[in-house]
C-alpha cells in the first residue's frame, strides 16, 4: 500500500467515525377550514404563532421552521352564538398570547420556575373574560361562546390547553392508533370516556354537541384541561373542530395522516382531511390543523420550560 492510498483510507475512516451533527428539529404545519355544505357562515377559526421573548409572528396556512430558538402556538376555535364568534375568539387569543407566552418564554429561558399549567390557565381566563366583556358590550355579540384547543410547542415537549369539544390528537412515531389528548366537555364525551357507549354511539348521540364548558357566554367560571406530551421526530399532532370528526372515524384520520408522512413537501394534509370529511358529512363547519415533527431530535433542554 502506497502512502497516498493510506492517507485516503485514513480520511475515509475519520469521516465514518466523526460524530454526525443532528439536523435541527423542525415543525411542518398545515391548516384548512371550510364552512361545509349546509352552514351559511364559518364560525371555526385556526391560528399559528411563532414567538420568543421579544416578538411574535403570525404563521400562514402552511410552512416549516426550526423550533430550536423560538416556540410555536397553534389553536383551533369553534364559535357559537354569532357568525364571527370563532374569528373574535382567535383575534382575542392572538392578543393575549402575544402578551402572556413571550413573558413565559423569557422567564423560563432565564431559569425561573414558571409552571406551564398556570400560564395556560391564565391565558384561557383572560380570553374568557375578554369574550364575556364583548358579549356584554355589544348586542350582536351577546351570548357568544367558543371552544378552544391550543398547543404550545417547545423543544421536545408540547403543552396544551383545552375547553369545549374541539380536539387535539397525537399520532406517535410508528404507532397504529391515534390518541385523543383532550376530553370533550359534553355529557356524551363523559359517557364515551367511561366506556358506557362506543365510538359509533357517541358519534350518533342526539346530544353529542351540547357543551358543558366553553369560553365566553354565560359561563361564570372556566376550568380548562391542561397537559403535556413529550414528542420526537416522526410524531404528528392534529387539532380540529368537531365538524371534522363528524365525517371521519379515527382509523380514517390515521390513514390520512400516514399519507401525509410520505407525501411531497407541498402536500397539505389538513386540506385533505377537511375535504374527505366534507365528502362523508359536511353538515358543520370543518377545520383541521396538522403539525408534523421532522428533522433530528435535539438534546433535551429541561431548563427551558419547567413542568
N, C-alpha and C positions, 0 to 999 in steps of 0.2 A: 504493500500500500504506500503510495507516494504521499508527500507532505500535504499537497493540495487536497487530495481526496480525504485525508484525515481531518483537515480543517472543515471541509464541507460536512462531514459526518458529525463533527463536534457541534457545529452550528445548528444542524437539524435536531440533535439531542437536546440542546438548550431550549429550542423553541417548543419541543414536546414537554419539557419539564417545567417551563415557565408557567407561573400561575395565570389562569385566564382572568381577565378583567371583566367582571359581570356587567352586562348591559343594564342601563337604568330601568327600574320598574316603571311601566307605562300604564296609563288608563286610556282605553279606547271607548268612547261613549257615542250613543246614537239615540235620538228621541223622535217620537212621532205622535201626533194626535189627530183625531177625526171626530166630527160631530155625530157620525153614524147615519143610518138611513131613515130614522124616524124623527129624531130631535131637530128643532129648528136652530138651536144655538149650541155652541160647545162651551160647557161650563167647566171642562177639565183644563188643566194647565200644568206645564212642567218647566223646570228651570235647572240650569247648571252654572256653578260659580267656581272660579279658581282664585285662591287668595293666600296671602301671607300676612305678616303683622302690619304692612304698610298699605297694601292696595288690594282691591277686589276686581276681578274681570268676569263679565258675564260670558258664558260659553254659547256657541252656536248649536245647531241641531245635531251635529256630529263632529268628531275630531279625535285627536290623540295627543297626549302630552305626558311628560315625566312628572312623577309625584315626589321626587327627592327633595325639592326645595319649597314646594307650595302644596297646600291642602286643597281638596275639592269637596264641594257640596252639591248634591243632586236631590231634587224633590219633585213629587207629584201631588197635585191637589185636585179634588173633585168637589166643585161648588154646588150649593143648593140655595134656593130662595132668591135667585136673581141671575140673569143671564151672564153677568160679569163677576159672579162671586169667586170663581176659581182664579180669574185674572186679578181681581183685587187682592186675593189671598197671596198670590205669587208676588205681586208688587210689594206688599207689606213684608212678606218673608225676605225678599231681597234687601229691603231697608234694614230689617232687624238683624239679618245675618251679617250684613256689611258692618254693623256696629259691634255685635257680640263675638262672632267667631274670630276675627282678626285679633281681638283683645285676648281671647283664649289661646290663640296661636302664640302670641307674644309672651304670655305668662309661662306657658309650658316650655317654650324654647329657652326661657331664662331659668328653667329648673324649678319653677313654682308649682305646687301641687294643686292644680285646678281640676276638679273632678268633671269628667265629661257629662255625667248624668245631671249635675247641677246646671251646666252650661245649656244643655238641650232643654231641660225643664224650664229654665228662664226664657229661652228662645220661644218655646211654644206658648208660654204665658204671655209674653209681650205681643205675639201675633194675635192671640185670642183677645186680649184687651183692646188692641187696635181695631179688630173687626167688630167687637161689641160697640165701641165708640162710633164707628162708621155707621152701624145699624141704627144707633140712637140719634144720629145727627141728620140722616137723610132718609126720607120716606121710602125712596126706591131701593134702599139697602136694608130696610127693616126685616129682621128675621134671617138675614143672610148667614149661612154656615158653610163650612168647608171641612173636608178631610185633609190630612197632610201626612205623607210618608217621606222621611228625609234621611239621607245617608251622608255622613261626613267621613271622607277618606283621608287618612294619614298614612305614612309609610308602613305597610304591613298590617294595618288594623283599620277596620271600619266601625264607626259608631252610628247608631241610628235612633231616631225618634219617630213616634207614630201615634196618630189618633184617627179613628174612623174606620172605613172598610176599604180604602186603597191598600195596596200590599207591597211588601219587599220580599223578594225571593233570593235565595243563594244556591247556585249550582256549583259545588266544589269540583276542582280538577279531578277528572277520572271517575266521577260518580255518575250513577244512572238515574238517581232520584233527586228532584229539586226540593229544597226545604223552604217553607214559608217562615220567615223570621218574625213577622208581625202577627198579632191577633186581630181578627175582625171584631170591631166593637159593636156587635149585634148579638141578640139572643141566639140566633141561628148559628153564629160563629161559636158561641159557647157550647151549644149542643154538639156541634161537629168536633170541637177540641176534646170534649169529654166522651166521645165515642157513642153518643146516643143516636146520631144519624151519620150516614156515609156521605161521600163527596157528591154523588148524584142527587141524593135527597136534599143536601144543603143547597145545591145549585137550582133546584126547582121549588124550594120552600116559598110560600107566598109572602113571608115576612123577612126574607133574606136581606132586603135593602133598608130595613128600619133600624136606624142608628141609635145607639145608646150614648155615644160620645161624639163630639165634633167641636171644632173651633168656631167661636162667634155665636150668633143666635141668642137664645135664652139660656145658654149653659152658664151657670154661675161659677162652677169650679171645673177644672180640667185636670186629668191625671194621665199624661201621655206615657205610653210604653217606651222605655229606653233600653238599649242593649249594645253589645259589641261583638264583633266577629274578627278573628284573625284570618287573613287571606293570603294567597300565594299566586304565582303566575299560573294561568290556566283557569282560574276561577271566573265565574260570571255572576253578575247581580242584575236583577230585574226589579224596577219599580213600575207599578201600573195602577190604573184606576180599576174599579170593579167591572167596568164595561168590557175590559179585555178578557177577564176570566169567565164572563158570561158566554163567550164564544169559543173558549179553549179549555180543554182538560189539561191537567198537569203534565201528562205524558206528551201531549202535543206541544206544549211550551218547551219541554226538554228537547224534543226533536228539532224544533226551530232554532233553539239556542246552539245546539250542536252543529247545525248547518252554518250558523254564523261563525263558528270557530274555524271552519275550513274555507270560508268564503274569501273573496278578494277584499283588499283594504277599503274599497269604496262601497262595499255592500252595507246596507242599512238594516240591521236585524230588527230594530224597533218598528220600522215601516212594514217589514214582512209579518211581524207578529200582529200588528194592528189590522193590516189588510186581510190576513187569514181569519182573524176573529170576526171582522165585519161580514165576511162571506158566510160564516156559520150562524151569526146572530145579528148584531148591528142595531139593536133597539136602543142602546145607550151610547153616550159619548165614550170613546175608546182612546186610551193613552198608554204608551209604553216608553220606558227609558231603560236602555241596556248599557251596562258598564262591564267591559271585558278587561281583565288584568293580563297584560302582556309584558314582554321583556323578562330579564332575570331578577330573581328576588334579591334585594339588597340586604345587608346585615340589619338585624333588628335594632331599633333605636328606642328602647323603653323610656328614656328620659324625655322624649319629645312630648308625649301625651300620657299622663298617668290615668289609671283606672280608678 
